[in-house]
Amino acid sequence: MKKGIVLVANLKSQWYCENLIFSIRKSGCKLPIRLVHFGGEKINSEFVLSEVEFLTVDEFSSEAKAFITNLGSVLTDCPKGFLYRFLGWFSDWDEFIYADNDIVALMNWERLFEFTEEYDLVHADEEYTTQGIYNYLQPDKIESLFGEGSLSTAITAGHIVVKKNPNMIADMNAAIEWFKEHPEIPKKHDQSLLHVATLIGDWKLLNLCKPPHNWLSSWSGDYANSLDLIHAIQGGYIQDTASHKTWFSIKSDQSKTESPEPSPEPPSNTPSNTPISHLHYSGRGRIGTEPIDDLMFSDQTNKKRMERLFTIQLADMLGITYYKNQRKRVKNYLNRILKFTA
């Protein structure tokens, strides 16, 4: 079985990518890495280029490029480069991990392939606790169309382990057609489309954050600081996140009995450490504003890391970050209007 890791990056995201690859290799993972050019200026990092097989979309098959074009017809909220994560399905690898750049590996990811024998897709996140609000404009329609519990199979598409089979691309093409038929239901981004594809094709999914595995949440926002993360990994307590508490509170009494809320204290047979595959900075406003964000500069020397954090904090204090974010929001808003009127 051929296995590897798929990344997508350009010069703008290069520093994220350097840190991600550093953390992957530091964990002991020796899997081959393929990096697809996002678009714009290409990466020039000697470290990254020495660790990856660099590819552009032009090196993929005509079928793959046609698929990306088809995706772009419905995923209008995504830059085209975001869609290149799907090119992993068109590689010669039998199984692959896709990871966003704003991720830090906290274990050897080769271990994740231990779970693919019985599953099509393996992930570790608490997206299921959000009840579809980040994937759908009308999340209630998903359960009415696909059945009760459909929202509980939600996926954070930023980190997935895939065991390829011939039906998956057909299922994703069917999801594209579903998006065209139901434009009022989904948000137009890659994560919602992948989830719909798994529902249409009835993929076998494993979320390692759910029982019986109970791995820790991979979203960095669920940890107050680095100490909180260390305590959770050491098994000092059950990590009961805010999103999980909200999700549990609205469950029916029967569902609560079938899936009880975790105790704040670990049982006596709890192992001395609790698995966590990675930390994902998805949705974070700014890097460097919380202690845990120090992990985003793990590949730097102590001096360089402190300089980066100081620069970011200074930009926040002077309002530079706020200005840049507002400018980006206005630009995105104008781009959406132009697409709508075109």
Secondary structure, 3 states (H helix, E strand, C coil): CCEEEEEEECCCCHHHHHHHHHHHHHCCCCCCEEEEECCCCCCCCHHHHHHEEEECHHHCCHHHHHHHHHHHCCCCCCCHHHHHHHHHHHCCCCEEEEECCCEEECCCHHHHHHHCCCCCEEECCCHHHHCCCCCECCHHHHHHHHCCCHHHHCCCCCEEEEECCCHHHHHHHHHHHHHHHCCCCECCCHHHHHHHHHHHHCCCEEECCCCCCCCCCCEHHHCCCHHHHHHHHCCCCCCCCHHHHHHHHCCCHHHHHHCCCCCCCCCCCCCCCCCCCEEECCCCCCCCCCHHHHHHHCCCCHHHHHHHHHHHHHHHHCCHHHHHHHHHHHHHHHHHHHHHHC
